[in-house]
Amino acid sequence: MRRVLALLGIPLLALSACATPGAGPGGTPPAGPDQRPVFTERAEEVAAGWRPGPGWRDGYVPLQDATVLTGDPGFTAETKTAFGAGWYRDQIPMPADVPPDGTIRFPDGTLRVPLVSAADAYARLDQGDPPPCDGRPAAPDPAPTGSPGPDDSVSTSVPTPCVPLTVTEVRLGSAPVWTSRGRAEVPAWLFTVDELAVPVARVAVAPRVTGRVPDGVVPGRPLPAGLVSAQQLRAVEGNRIDYLLGVGACDGPPTPMVLERPDVVVIGGAVVSPTGHCTAQLVLKPVSVTLAAPVGGRVVLDAGSGAPLTVRPG
């Protein structure tokens, strides 16, 4: 099986030992200048430069990963790691027959698309085996027969081995996917996993008809001082957007900012930057904005790069 980096999950970034600028013990950071006019000017430039690519309004352009959870999986630390890394083992034969064309159901209509087999979908789902876990024996040591001696250590927990997720059934169904045309019900192979409470879905649409997210038009000037970029979306529900801002390690708490237009939504944030020395380090901070209307089929753009943002659940 292939061994590649996981597509899902958010990298962990260490925070440097810096104080919040201008804040003493128990204090609050100073209020910075009002960045809304500067953000609005930048966001208007980004919105004006947006040019959707082929298929954006009439094809299938997914804005999230092709592996989708169909509900609350009831993750443990072990199973969350396995899911994020793509560690699976199949206990059933995977059908290699290609099913008939399926239908994607968008808020504004439907689209017939060719599909892939369960075997092909599983080959893309499975990213390899878990590596050996140092210090994690496959079984606990035998129980002691007497009182521990002076050199014996006492363990308060029983370690468990690192294991992949066990696939025991597969069937063709559908899964909700965020796309360039809003949230859609997309044909997907649903893999029943022993260790999870819900199936893991892998989109079944053939790659040859799956559109790519276009690059944004980068504004001709750098992002103004005090503004920061949106890195990715965590969730889009109705008129609420949860996303991550990339801030400096010593920046003050970020303020989310948004500009709404009929066809686009531009998001970013503002921070109070430190005046003293601090390490150059990017830290991801979660924020949320509430729009005046549901996102619907509008594209969500980053104010920094001008690029469309994709959903990667946190």
N, C-alpha and C positions, 0 to 999 in steps of 0.2 A: 504494500500500500504506500501511496505517496506521503511524504512528510514535508508539509509546507507551513508557513505561518498562518495563524488563525485570522480569518477575515472579520470576526466579530469581537466586540469588547473594546474597552478604552484603555490606552496605556496608562500605567501608574507613573506619576511624575512626583519626584521628591520636592518638598518645599524647603527653600533655604531658610536659615535661622535669621530672618530679618524682622524687625519690628514694623508694624503698620506706620506709614509715614505720618509724623506729627502726633502720634497717639502714645500717651503714657499708660501706665497700669490702670486699667479700668476706664480709660478714656475712649473717645471716638475719633475717627479720622476727620481731618478738616474738610469742610465742604469746598469743592473746587468750582471753577467757573461753569456757567451753564453751557453745556456742549450741544444742546439741541439744535441751534441754528447751524453750527458747523456740520453736525451729522446730517441734517436735512439737505444741505447743499451737496454733500458727498453722495447721499442716497439717491437724490434726484439725478445725479450724473450716472450712477450705476443703473438706475431704472431706464434711463434714456438709451443706454448702450446695449441693453439686453436684446439679443437676436436669437430666437429659438431655432434649433436645428431641425433636420428632416425627421418627420414622424412625431414631433413634439405634441401636436394637436390631433393627429389622426392615427398614430401608431401606438406601440407599446414601448415606453421608456421608463423602466423602473428606477425609483429613487431610494431604494434600500437593497440590502443583500438578498440573494435568492433563497437563503435558508431562513424560514420564518417559524416562530412559535405560534401555535393556534390558541393560546390561552396562558394561564398561570401554570408553569411547569412544576412548581414546588421544588425549586432548586435547593440542593445542599451545596456546600463549598466544593465537594468533589464533582458533582454533576454539572455545576456551573462552569467549572474549569474544563471538563470534558466537552461540553457543548460549545464553549467559546473556541476551543482548539480543534474541533471537528474530529474527535476520537469516537469511532463507532466500530462495532463488530456485528455482523449479520448472522442470524440464526435461521434464516430462511433462504431459499433460492430467489434471486431477483429476476422478475420477468423481463425478457429482452425484447418482447414484441412492442412495436411502436403503436400507440393507440390512435384512433381517428382524431381529426382536428378538434380542438376545444374552443370554448368561447370565453373571452375576457369581458367582464361586465363593469363598465365605467359609469360614473354618474351621468355622463352625456351620451351614452350609447354602448354598443357592443362591438367586438372585433373577433373574427375567427382566425385562429392561429394554429400552425402545426405544433405537435408536441414531441417530447422525447420519451423513451422507455423508462421504466422504473430502474433498470440496471444502469442506464446512463445517468439518471438523476442521483442514484446512490453513489456512483463513482465520483461525482462532483461534491456530494455531501461529505463523504468520508475522506478526511485529510491525513490519516495515518494512525499509528498506535501511540499510546502515551509512553513517554520515556520512563526509565527506572526512576523511582523517587528515593533519593538518598535519605537514609534513616527511617524509611517506611517499610518495615518487614511485611511480607505477605500474610503472616499470621502472628498473633501475640505469643510471647514466650510462655512456656508452661507455668501454671500457677505454682508459687513456692509452697514447699511442704512444711515449712516452719517459720519462725520469726526471722526477719532479715538480720543479717550480721552487720558489723560495723562498716564493712566495705560495700554493702549492697545498696543499690539505689532503689527508690520506691517510685513507680510510675503511677500517675493519677489518671491516665487515659489510655485507651487501647487504640493504637494507630491502625489505620486501614490502608490497603494498597491502592495505588492509582489505577483506575480501571476505565475502559471505554464505555460508552452507552450501548446497550444491547437492543438491537432491532429484531422484533419478533413478528411483525406483520407490516404489510404495505398495501395501500389502496389509492386509487385516483380520486381526488376531490378538489377542493379549492382552498385558497388562503387569501387573507386581506393583504394587499401590497400597496404602498404609497407610490404613485406614479406621476408623470408629468400632467396627467389628466385627473388628478385627485386620487382618492382611495378607491381601489378596484378589487373585485373578486377575480382571482387569477387561477387557472388550472394548476394543480400542484399534486405531487405524490406525497401522501401522508404516511409517515413511518411511525408505527407504534414502538415506543421505547419503554422497556421494563422499568427503568429507573425514574421516569418522568410521568407526571400526572396527565399530560396532554401530548398528542402526536407532534413530531417535528415535521414541518412541511418543507419540501424543496420544489421551487417553481418548476413546472413541467414545460414551459414555453421553449421552443427550439431557439438556440442562440442566434441562428441566422436571421430571425425576424425580431430580435430584441435590440431596441435602439440604445445608443450610448448617450450619456449625459454630456451636452456640449460644454466647452470652456466658456467662461464669462469674458466679457470685454473689460480688461483691466484699465481703470482710469489712468490718465496720463500723468498723475501726480501721486506722491506717496500718501498714505493714510494720515490725516492731520494728527498732530500731537494731542494726546488725551483720548483718542478713539482707539478701539481695539476690534479685532475681527471675530466673527463667528466661525467656529471650527467645524461643527456638525450639528445636526438636529438630533435630539433624543426622542421626541414624540411630537406628533401633530394631531390634535384632537379638536375638531370644530374650529373655534376661533382662538385657541390657545396653542402656543408654540413653546416647547421646552428645548433649550439648546445650550451649547457650551461656548464660552468666550475664552480666547487665549490671552491671558494677562501676564504681566511681569510678576516675579516672585515677591516683590515688595510694593506692588501697586495697592492702592486702597480698594475696598469692596467695589465691584463693577456695577454700573447702572445699565440695564438693558435698554436698547433704543430700537425703534421700528418706524418705517415709513410704509404706508399702504397706498397702493395704486390699483386701478381696476384689473390690471393684468399681472402685477408683481407685488411682492412684499420684500422689502430690504431690511435686514436686521444687522445689528452690531452692538457695540456697547461703549461706555465711557468710563474712565478711571482717573483717579488722582495719582499721578506719578510721584515717586520719592524724589527728594532733592539731594539726598546723600548717596553714598556708594551702595550698590547692590549688584548681585550676580545677574548676568544676562541669562535668564531662564524662563521658559514658557510654562505656565500653569493653567490647567483647564478648570474653569469655574462654571457651575450650572446656573442658569438664569431662565426666566420665563417672561413672555409677553402675552397680553390679551388683545386681540384685534377687534376692530369695530364690526367685522363680519367674518364668517368662516373662511378659512384659507381656500377651500374648494379646489379649483384647478389652477390657481395662481402659483407661479414659481416663487420660491423663497431664495433670495440672493444674499450673499455676504457683502457687506458694505466695503470690506477691505479689498477683496480680490475681484468682485463682480461675478463670481462663479455661483452656479446653482448649488444648494446644499442638499445633502442626502441624509436619510434617517438611519441612525445607528443606535438602537435602544441601549440605554445605560443600565 
